[in-house]
Amino acid sequence: MTAGGPEREAASSQERFAEVAAAYRRSPFHQDPVALEAFLAVAELAPPHRVLDVATGAGHVAVAAAPRVATVVGVDITEQMLEQARDLAAEREVRNVEFVPGDAERLPFPDQSFDRVLVRAAPHHFRNLARACAESFRVLRPGGVFAVCDTSPPPIVRDWLEYVEVRRDPSHVRARVLEEWRALLTAIGFAVEHAERVEQEWDVLAWFGLMRVPEPVVRELLDYYDTAPQAVRGAILPQWREDRFYHRYWHATVRARRPLPGGR
Ligand SMILES: C[S@@+](CC[C@H](N)C(=O)[O-])C[C@H]1O[C@@H](n2cnc3c(N)ncnc32)[C@H](O)[C@@H]1O
């Protein structure tokens, strides 16, 4: 089984997310206020800040950040997701946010134009993550913060779980473990101030449902869980409760600062 191999050509995020945009707007995980609060705390937002939310999706992070800062721009490659984001902002009567089309790997903004760059639940879709992170560095002012939250299992699980990720969503490119995040951001020039792997219980069938995984693929993946190596089972702790299937899942939360001149 090689679906998760890095040599694989990922499907287009635009095609996948165009089909499921409305479901993402209603996704309990993406709109969870506790998770949003925790992520925004890592970003250390302040009222004067101009904020960029990369791969904004249905705009949950951008809309949650907006009341705490001066302005927010949400950028995404999928027009149907941007439409959901604009509707969400209108529904919540949030007026200091705009949503624009663009690619994380070629951000359509001048150098040093934001105080904060946020990206949640999207870097695993980027074909060239290093380029996307370098773009975030470029558009941040010196002293500004890049805040990341993305799927990030421990090393013992990552390659095994990649198969599930790719079968669930062929536009998944690769989840990075925490150590890879640190190395990547440091190599670009960021000072990594905070890097944490946060564990949670994952409602697997709801997660498959969000991407409308076809029933035969769901069955195939449940068989794959049944045959997981002991070390993987010990880490993910798969279990059925009534008719729901759960296991552990992890996100990395990272705060990285673009240093001021002189390295401060
Ligand atoms: C899971 S959704 C993001 C959700 C959102 N950031 C949140 O936390 O609520 C992933 C998003 O990444 C976008 N995306 C994927 N590749 C991208 C790229 N290269 N540039 C910009 N957006 C991209 C997709 O269109 C999709 O809207």
The ligand as an SDF file (V2000), in Angstrom:
LIG
                    3D

 27 29  0  0  0  0  0  0  0  0999 V2000
   -9.5320   22.0270    5.6190 C   0  0  0  0  0  0  0  0  0  0  0  0
   -9.6970   23.4520    4.6540 S   0  0  0  0  0  0  0  0  0  0  0  0
   -9.0810   24.7600    5.6680 C   0  0  0  0  0  0  0  0  0  0  0  0
   -9.8870   25.1840    6.7740 C   0  0  0  0  0  0  0  0  0  0  0  0
   -9.5920   26.4740    7.4520 C   0  0  0  0  0  0  0  0  0  0  0  0
   -8.1980   26.9220    7.3640 N   0  0  0  0  0  0  0  0  0  0  0  0
  -10.0040   26.3030    8.9040 C   0  0  0  0  0  0  0  0  0  0  0  0
   -9.1350   26.0510    9.7360 O   0  0  0  0  0  0  0  0  0  0  0  0
  -11.2020   26.3720    9.1820 O   0  0  0  0  0  0  0  0  0  0  0  0
   -8.3010   23.4030    3.5670 C   0  0  0  0  0  0  0  0  0  0  0  0
   -8.2870   24.5740    2.6150 C   0  0  0  0  0  0  0  0  0  0  0  0
   -7.0160   24.6660    2.0070 O   0  0  0  0  0  0  0  0  0  0  0  0
   -7.2260   25.2280    0.7300 C   0  0  0  0  0  0  0  0  0  0  0  0
   -5.9740   25.0690   -0.0310 N   0  0  0  0  0  0  0  0  0  0  0  0
   -5.3820   23.9140   -0.3850 C   0  0  0  0  0  0  0  0  0  0  0  0
   -4.2350   24.1780   -1.0470 N   0  0  0  0  0  0  0  0  0  0  0  0
   -4.1070   25.5280   -1.0910 C   0  0  0  0  0  0  0  0  0  0  0  0
   -3.1330   26.4020   -1.6180 C   0  0  0  0  0  0  0  0  0  0  0  0
   -2.0300   25.9510   -2.2480 N   0  0  0  0  0  0  0  0  0  0  0  0
   -3.3150   27.7280   -1.4840 N   0  0  0  0  0  0  0  0  0  0  0  0
   -4.4080   28.2280   -0.8730 C   0  0  0  0  0  0  0  0  0  0  0  0
   -5.3770   27.4310   -0.3530 N   0  0  0  0  0  0  0  0  0  0  0  0
   -5.2260   26.1020   -0.4480 C   0  0  0  0  0  0  0  0  0  0  0  0
   -8.4230   24.4850    0.2240 C   0  0  0  0  0  0  0  0  0  0  0  0
   -9.0460   25.1440   -0.8580 O   0  0  0  0  0  0  0  0  0  0  0  0
   -9.2990   24.4460    1.4810 C   0  0  0  0  0  0  0  0  0  0  0  0
  -10.1810   25.5360    1.5180 O   0  0  0  0  0  0  0  0  0  0  0  0
  1  2  1  0
  2  3  1  0
  2 10  1  0
  3  4  1  0
  4  5  1  0
  5  6  1  0
  5  7  1  0
  7  8  2  0
  7  9  1  0
 10 11  1  0
 11 12  1  0
 11 26  1  0
 12 13  1  0
 13 14  1  0
 13 24  1  0
 14 15  1  0
 14 23  1  0
 15 16  2  0
 16 17  1  0
 17 18  1  0
 17 23  2  0
 18 19  1  0
 18 20  2  0
 20 21  1  0
 21 22  2  0
 22 23  1  0
 24 25  1  0
 24 26  1  0
 26 27  1  0
M  CHG  2   2   1   9  -1
M  END
$$$$
